[in-house]
Amino acid sequence: MKLYLFQASGNAYKVRILLGLLNVPYERVVLDNQKQEHKQPAYLKINPRGEVPAIEDDGTVIWDSAACLAYVARKHGGEKWLPTDPAGMAAVMQWIALAATEIQCGLQYGRRTLVQGRETLGPLDKAQEFGRRALAAMEGRLKNNQWLALDRPTIADVACFPYVKTAPEAKIALEEYPSVVAWLERCKALPGWPQQ
């Protein structure tokens, strides 16, 4: 399996986390963001969106972090990481949706505004407001639960982790969300969890 990534990409980090947790061997193909390698014709054949991550596995090509997580989870993780029963799958998918909306557009885009100096979808305060909404939803769930979707870690936790971890770079203090902070530590303690 090949994983196409930028080293600093949180979305690619999600896939690296799951591959590490499941002890799946893979080859890293690190693209040069500065040279815009992800926008060149060779890579656009792999991912027409021109984004990372993407994976190639025995002739199968998957792009988008959520799709990559689903593929790896179902191929290598059985029912544990992405269950097939309707209620379990829906519980996981609602957090995957949060990762792609409030977390991405709030926490990540707020971080991008401050770290890279470019607004993505609007003013910083709007991104921060969106990000705080995500953290409040997570705090509500994690006050009485160890994990986001089920009674065990799933790809829901993996999908939400990277940009929640970097929320302080968006000038959002995680100390206001103690259950989220404890969850971050539980995630990092899982065997095989790679550090950024």
C-alpha positions as CSV (number, residue, x, y, z in Angstrom):
1,M,0.0,0.0,0.0
2,K,1.2,3.5,-0.8
3,L,0.0,6.6,1.1
4,Y,0.4,9.9,-0.6
5,L,0.8,12.8,1.9
6,F,2.4,16.0,3.0
7,Q,4.2,15.5,6.3
8,A,2.3,18.4,7.9
9,S,-1.2,17.3,6.7
10,G,-3.6,16.5,9.5
11,N,-5.8,14.7,7.0
12,A,-3.0,12.4,6.0
13,Y,-2.0,12.0,9.7
14,K,-5.5,10.5,10.2
15,V,-4.6,7.7,7.8
16,R,-1.2,7.2,9.3
17,I,-2.7,6.9,12.7
18,L,-5.0,4.1,11.6
19,L,-2.3,2.3,9.7
20,G,-0.2,2.4,12.8
21,L,-2.9,1.2,15.1
22,L,-3.6,-1.7,12.8
23,N,0.1,-2.4,12.1
24,V,-0.4,-2.2,8.4
25,P,2.8,-1.9,6.4
26,Y,2.8,0.9,3.8
27,E,5.1,3.1,1.7
28,R,5.0,6.8,2.3
29,V,5.0,9.0,-0.8
30,V,5.7,12.5,0.5
31,L,4.7,15.2,-2.0
32,D,6.3,18.6,-2.1
33,N,3.6,21.1,-1.1
34,Q,5.9,24.0,-2.0
35,K,6.4,22.7,-5.6
36,Q,2.6,22.0,-5.8
37,E,3.3,18.3,-6.7
38,H,-0.3,17.5,-5.7
39,K,-1.6,19.8,-8.5
40,Q,0.5,18.2,-11.2
41,P,-1.0,15.9,-13.9
42,A,0.7,12.7,-12.5
43,Y,-0.9,13.1,-9.1
44,L,-4.2,14.4,-10.4
45,K,-4.6,10.9,-12.1
46,I,-4.5,9.5,-8.5
47,N,-6.6,12.2,-6.9
48,P,-8.5,14.5,-9.2
49,R,-9.1,16.9,-6.3
50,G,-5.4,17.5,-6.1
51,E,-5.4,17.0,-2.3
52,V,-3.8,14.6,0.2
53,P,-4.2,11.9,1.3
54,A,-4.7,9.2,-1.2
55,I,-3.8,5.6,-1.1
56,E,-3.0,3.0,-3.7
57,D,-3.5,-0.6,-2.8
58,D,-3.2,-3.5,-5.2
59,G,-4.7,-1.4,-8.0
60,T,-7.4,0.2,-5.9
61,V,-7.1,4.0,-5.5
62,I,-8.9,5.8,-2.7
63,W,-8.7,9.6,-2.0
64,D,-10.1,11.7,0.8
65,S,-9.2,11.0,4.4
66,A,-12.7,9.7,5.4
67,A,-12.8,7.3,2.4
68,C,-9.2,6.1,3.2
69,L,-10.1,5.5,6.8
70,A,-13.2,3.5,5.8
71,Y,-11.2,1.4,3.3
72,V,-8.3,0.6,5.8
73,A,-10.7,0.0,8.6
74,R,-12.9,-2.5,6.7
75,K,-9.9,-4.2,5.0
76,H,-7.7,-4.5,8.1
77,G,-9.7,-3.8,11.2
78,G,-12.9,-5.9,10.8
79,E,-15.9,-4.7,12.9
80,K,-13.7,-3.1,15.5
81,W,-12.9,0.2,13.8
82,L,-15.9,0.6,11.5
83,P,-18.9,-1.6,12.4
84,T,-21.4,-2.7,9.8
85,D,-24.5,-2.7,12.0
86,P,-26.7,0.3,11.2
87,A,-26.6,2.0,14.6
88,G,-22.8,1.4,15.1
89,M,-22.0,2.6,11.7
90,A,-24.2,5.7,12.0
91,A,-22.6,6.5,15.4
92,V,-19.2,6.5,13.8
93,M,-20.2,8.4,10.7
94,Q,-21.8,11.3,12.6
95,W,-18.3,12.0,14.1
96,I,-16.7,11.6,10.7
97,A,-19.1,14.3,9.5
98,L,-18.1,16.6,12.4
99,A,-14.4,16.0,11.5
100,A,-15.2,17.2,7.9
101,T,-17.3,20.2,8.9
102,E,-16.9,22.0,12.2
103,I,-13.5,20.6,12.9
104,Q,-12.0,21.1,9.4
105,C,-13.7,24.4,8.7
106,G,-13.4,25.7,12.2
107,L,-10.3,24.4,13.9
108,Q,-8.1,23.7,10.9
109,Y,-9.1,26.8,8.9
110,G,-8.6,29.0,12.0
111,R,-5.2,27.4,12.4
112,R,-4.4,28.0,8.8
113,T,-5.4,31.6,9.1
114,L,-3.0,32.2,12.0
115,V,-0.1,29.9,11.0
116,Q,-0.1,30.4,7.2
117,G,-1.7,33.9,7.2
118,R,-4.4,33.0,4.8
119,E,-8.1,33.0,5.4
120,T,-9.8,30.0,3.9
121,L,-13.6,30.4,4.4
122,G,-13.9,33.8,6.1
123,P,-12.8,35.7,9.1
124,L,-10.8,34.1,12.0
125,D,-13.5,34.7,14.6
126,K,-16.1,32.8,12.5
127,A,-13.8,29.8,12.1
128,Q,-13.1,29.9,15.9
129,E,-16.8,30.0,16.6
130,F,-17.3,27.0,14.3
131,G,-14.4,25.2,16.0
132,R,-15.8,25.8,19.5
133,R,-19.1,24.3,18.4
134,A,-17.2,21.1,17.5
135,L,-15.4,21.0,20.8
136,A,-18.6,21.6,22.8
137,A,-20.2,18.7,21.0
138,M,-17.2,16.5,21.8
139,E,-17.0,17.7,25.4
140,G,-20.7,16.8,25.8
141,R,-20.1,13.2,24.6
142,L,-16.8,12.7,26.3
143,K,-18.0,13.8,29.8
144,N,-19.6,10.4,30.3
145,N,-17.9,8.3,27.6
146,Q,-14.3,7.3,26.9
147,W,-14.6,7.4,23.1
148,L,-16.6,9.4,20.6
149,A,-18.9,6.9,18.9
150,L,-18.9,3.6,20.8
151,D,-17.5,2.0,23.9
152,R,-14.1,1.6,22.2
153,P,-11.9,3.6,19.8
154,T,-13.1,3.7,16.2
155,I,-12.2,5.7,13.1
156,A,-14.4,8.4,14.6
157,D,-11.7,9.1,17.2
158,V,-9.0,8.9,14.5
159,A,-10.8,11.3,12.2
160,C,-11.3,14.0,14.9
161,F,-7.9,13.8,16.6
162,P,-5.4,15.7,14.4
163,Y,-7.1,19.1,14.2
164,V,-8.5,18.9,17.7
165,K,-5.0,18.4,19.0
166,T,-3.8,21.6,17.1
167,A,-6.8,23.7,18.3
168,P,-4.5,26.0,20.3
169,E,-2.8,27.0,17.0
170,A,-6.2,28.4,16.1
171,K,-6.2,30.3,19.4
172,I,-8.8,28.1,21.0
173,A,-7.8,27.0,24.5
174,L,-8.4,23.3,25.1
175,E,-8.4,23.8,28.9
176,E,-12.0,24.8,28.5
177,Y,-12.7,21.2,27.4
178,P,-11.2,18.9,30.0
179,S,-12.9,15.8,28.8
180,V,-11.5,16.5,25.3
181,V,-8.0,16.9,26.7
182,A,-8.4,13.6,28.6
183,W,-9.6,11.9,25.3
184,L,-6.5,13.2,23.4
185,E,-4.3,11.5,26.0
186,R,-6.2,8.3,25.8
187,C,-5.9,8.3,22.0
188,K,-2.1,8.9,22.1
189,A,-1.7,6.0,24.6
190,L,-3.2,3.4,22.2
191,P,-0.6,0.9,21.1
192,G,0.8,1.8,17.6
193,W,-0.5,5.5,17.7
194,P,2.1,7.4,15.7
195,Q,3.2,10.9,16.9
196,Q,2.8,13.6,14.3
